[in-house]
């Protein structure tokens, strides 16, 4: 897929206020400081589309970006940032869960994982929650360029072994580097193929339910 246009549309704290659900939507979620903004900028080929910061926990709303006037890329708040208040974390959790469960045009969610660190409980928890809820997801391992090839392969193997404890068949896996654009084509090609598959049924469902 060639990204010709990418623009910010709106931020919301409630899925009911998100843009009309008439085109496919792909969400990106991960631990704070996992490199989500950098990945979004890399995928969109737009360095300033998503704001990056050395301070984790900056994304606090559901952010919609329109890509090629054809689909939405959705930046969801990060999780696992200890310095935010318990009340804020609970509020974000409810906001994210409501969006993931109820957003009718959400096609797929990419869960970002820092390849440099061992499996984290909150990563495994959210991945398992997707499985239990039967929500489609893919795993995006970030920051490949921060490791040697041997270290990256070792860490990926460890993570796969850990996931196999609860997953017989693993979700799709993408290994990425925002610095080198590694994994960009694979993710965008997946989205392009999926759009062609889901758009007819999505339009039929929405038209039939008078959502347009």
Secondary structure, 3 states (H helix, E strand, C coil): CCCCCEEEEEEECCHHHCCCCCCCEEEEEEECCCCHHHHHHHHHCCCCCCCCCCCCCCCCCEEEEEECCCEEEEECCCECCCCCCHHHHHHHHHHHHHHHHHCCCEEEEEEEEECCCCCCHHHHHHHHHHHHHCCCEEEEEECHHHCCHHHHHHHHHHHHHHHCCCCCCCCEEEECECCCCECHHHHHHHHHHHHHHHHHHHHHHHHHCCCC
